[in-house]
Amino acid sequence: MSLITSAGRSGLDAVGKWSLIIGPILFVISGAMVTLDPADYGDKFVAAVAEGGDTAKWGLVIGVIGITLYARGVMGLTRITPEAGNAQARMRIASAGVVALLAVWTVQSGIGMAIAENPAAAASAGAVMLGIGAAGTILAFLTLIPFAGGIGSGGLVNKNIGWVLFVIAIIGLLTALIFGTNDETGSMILGILQLIWAVVTLVIGIMMFNGDGD
């Protein structure tokens, strides 16, 4: 039995589908290009960006592209979400949140690229980059809450997929608030959750392609 319900079997344009697949992949590649060491958090992450040079800079650029594609995919899903109930209202909130997230991520990446270009700037700009990154992480998981509810209650995918994303959102939000994003434990948990989030989003994109043939 398909995990896509009847309401979500058609309507999403090809760009939206590919965005849901390519966006998460680029996001994971972005993180790998900046640093592969899970111990790089806080000041160590800033140092990794400074030492990464062009590789880190391009990794940050790819990350912005990945978030942009993800935002495009979410907006595409919002467009095809049924208006009945509050599903589309939730998706509209998610879309607005993702646009805000893209803005925050772009600013953070811009600061990171400046540090990669000029490592000496790490001392003055590193704390700003980490602060913006912490705010962006909290915003990211906040936007996932209405997104999870919207795609589940709107019938775009099986409700279980929505519940998985909801759990990720709650755990991620609590982790960011309790441990912080620049703590060893918090960084490890958030990294795992972001990877799972990326995989689930990619799966949703693949399901949208497969749903056309149902």
N, C-alpha and C positions, 0 to 999 in steps of 0.2 A: 504494500500500500504506500502510495506517495506521501511524503511528509509535507507536500504542498496541498493546501485545501483548494476548493473550487474557486474561491475569490482571488487566489494568487497565481492562477495558472497562466494568465496572459496579461498583457498590458504594459509590462516593463520594457522600455526600449532597449535596444542592443547596447547602447553606450552605458546605460545604467547597469546592465548585467555585467558587462566587462569591467566596469568600475568597481563593482563589489568583489570581483575576482583579483584584478590587478592591484587595486589599492592596498589590501592587506599584505600582499606579497612584497610590494615596494616598501611598506612600513617595516617589515621584518628585515629586508635587505639593508634598509637605512640604519637600523640599530646595529647590525653586524659590521657595517662599514665604519661606524663611529668607534665601537669597542665590542670585542667578543668576550671580555672578562667580566663576569657577573659581580666581581668585587669592585668594579669601577662605579662608585656612587658618590654623590656629594662632590667634595673637592677633587676626588680621584677622577670623577667623570669629566670635570672641567680640564684636568690635566691631560686626560685622554684626547679630548677635543683639540687642545693646544698642540699636542704631540702628533696628532693624526694628519695635520696639514691638509693637502688637497683631498686625500681620501675621506677624511672626516667632513670636509666642506661639501663634497659631492654627496656624501651620505645624508647630510642634513637637507640638501636640495631634494634628493629623492624622497625623503620623509615628507616634505611639504607636498610634493606631487602625490604621494600616497594618500595623505589626508584629504587633498583636494578631490581625488577620485572617490574616496570613501564618502565624502560629503555629497558628491554627485549621485552616488548610488542611493544614499538615504533620501535625497530629494526626489529621486525617481520612484522609490517605493512609496513615498508620501503621496505622490500624484495618483497612484493606483489603489491606495487604501480606501476601502468603502467608507462613506460618510456616516453610515448607521452607527449608533452608539458614540463612543468617544475615541474610537481607534484613530481616525484621521486627526483629531485634535491633539492626541499624543504624538503622532508622527510629525505634526507641524511644529510642536515644541522641540522635538528631537532635531528637526531640520535647522531651526533657528539656533539651537545649541551647538550643532556641528559647525555652522558658519562661524559662530563666535570662537569655537575651538580652533578652527583653521586660522583665524586671525591671531590668536594667542600663540599657536604653534609656529606661525610664520615669524612673529617677533622674536620668539626664543631662538629659532633657527638662525635668524639674521645675526643675533648676538653671537651665537656659536660660530658662525662663519667668519665673523670679525676676529674672534679669538683664534680660529684655525689659521687665518691669514697673518695675524700678529699675536703670537703667543704671549708677548709682554702685556697684552690687554687682559689676560686671564685674572690678574690680581685685582683689577678694578671692576671688570665686567662679569666675572665668574659668579659672584653672589647674585647678581641681577638675573643672570640666565637660570640659575637654580631656583630662584624665587618664582620666576615666571613659569618655569617647568612644573613646580609644585602646584601652582594655581591651575595650570592647564590639565594636569593629571586629575585633580578634583573635578574640574569641569567636564572632562572626558567621561568619567564614570557617572556623573550626574545626567549627562545627555543620554547615556545608555539605558537609564531607567524608563523614560517615556518611549524610547525606541523599542525596547523589549516588550513593553505592554502593547504598543501599537501594532507591531507585526504579528503578535500572538492573537490579540482580540480582533484584529482586522482580517484574520484568515489568510494572511500572506504566506504563512508557514504554519506547521503544526505548533500548537501551543507549547509543547515541550521545548522547542527551540527558544521561544520567548522566555520561558522559565530559566533556561540555562544562562541566557544573557542577563536576566534580572539578578540571578545569584552572583554572577561575575561583577555586576555593577555594585551590589551591596557590599560584597567582600572587598572590592577595590576601594570603594569610598571609605569604608571603616578603616582599612589598612592605611590609606593616605592620611586620614585624620588622626589615628592613634599612633602609628609608628612614624609617619612622615615619609616623604619620597626620597630623602637623603640619608635614611637609616639603613643599615645592612639588612635587617629582617624585612623592613618595608619595601626596600628596593627589590629584594628577591621575590617576594610575593607578588608585587605589582608586575614584575617582568614576566612571571608565569601567567598571570591573568591576562596581560596584554597579548601574549602569544596565543592563548586559548581564544580570546576575542577575535583575533585576526583569522584563526582557522575557522571559527564558526561563521564569520562574515563571508569568507571565501566559499564555504559550503552553501550558504544561502544563495550566493551568486550562481553557483553550479546548479542548484536546485531550480532556480528561475529558468535556466536554459532547458533543463530536463522537463520542466513543467509544460513547456510549449508542445511537447510530444504526447502528453497524457490524453 
